[in-house]
Amino acid sequence: MKSVEINYELEKNMEVISQLDDLVGDAVDNVLVDPDECWQPSDFLPDFHNPEVFEEVKLLQKRAEGIPDTVLTSLVGNMITEEALPSYQTYFNLLEGINEERSLLSPSGWVRWSKAWTAEENRHGDLLNKYLYLTGRVDMKAVEQTIHRLLSNGFDPKSESDPYQAMIYTSFQERATKISHVNTGKLADKAGDYVLSRICKTIAGDEARHEKAYKSFMAKIFEIDPSGAMVAFEKMMRKQIVMPAVLMGEGGKRESLYRDFSEITQKVGIYTGWDYARIIQHLVDYWKIEAVTGLNDMASKAQDYLSNLADRYMRLADRMKAPDEVKLAWLK
C-alpha cells in the first residue's frame, strides 16, 4: 500500500481558512458592489447611441495624442494584466481550503468572493481595452496576441497552493496595481487627458477596496495563527512577488516583453523598485509585524527577517539605475 505524506502545516492553514468563511462572505456583501450600482466601462466611453458620437471619438483621440509613448505602452501592459482575470479566478479556486466542494456554485464565502472579486476586476480590462482601441494609437492585434498568450501560459505566483501565502500575495498585488493606476492617472493628467486620468483613478479606487479586504483577511489569520502567518509572509517575500503578467511574452517572438514593459514602468515612475520596498513596509506596519508575540522559533526568525526587509529593498532601489533607452511595444 502506497503511503501518503501529509503536509500538516497546510492542513492547519486550511482549517484556519475555513474559520474565515463568514468574514469573507460578509466582505462580499459589504465591500464589493452590486453590478447594478457600481460603475461600468460604458460610463467613461463615447455613447454610440448619440448622433454626435464620432465627435466624441475625435475628442478622445485628440486628448490621447498628448500621451507619451512610454505612458501609453505602460497602460497597455496594465490592461493586459487586467485581461488575464480567468487565470486569477482559476488560481484562487485551486488554493487548498478555499473551494472544498470543487464547485463554482458553492455558497461558501470564499467561493462567492472569488467570483464577485474577479467580476469587479473584469471591468478594468474591458474599459482600458476599449479606450485604447478608440485612441487609434495602439496595434490592437499585437495586444490581443499578447493577451491570448498570457492566458495560454497561465499564472503561478509561487504560493504553493497555500491560502496563507495567497493572501499575502493578493494583499501585495492589489496595492501594487493601485499604485500603478494612480501614477498612470497622474501622467495622463499631466499630458492633458483628464478622462483617462479619471479612468485610472477610478480603477485604482477598486483596487484600494480589494487591497483593504485582503489585508483584513490576513490580519485575522495573524490573530488566529500568528506563527503560521509570520512564516507564510517570510516565505512569500523570500521568493519575491512576481507580477501576474510575467509570462506575457513566454513562447512568443519577443520573450523579453515583460522585462521591457517593467523597464518602462520603472523609467517613467509608474511602478518602481521604491514602490516595491514601500509596499513591504506598509504591510509590515499594517500587520504590526514587529509587535507580534507568542511566536515559535521559526516564526521569530521570520519576524526578524521581515522587520528589516523594506530597508534592504530600499537600498537596492537606490542603486537601481533606470535604463537609458526602453523598448516600446504594442504601438502603431
Order of alpha helices (4+ residues) and beta strands (2+ residues): alpha-alpha-alpha-alpha-alpha-alpha-alpha-alpha-alpha-alpha-alpha-alpha-alpha
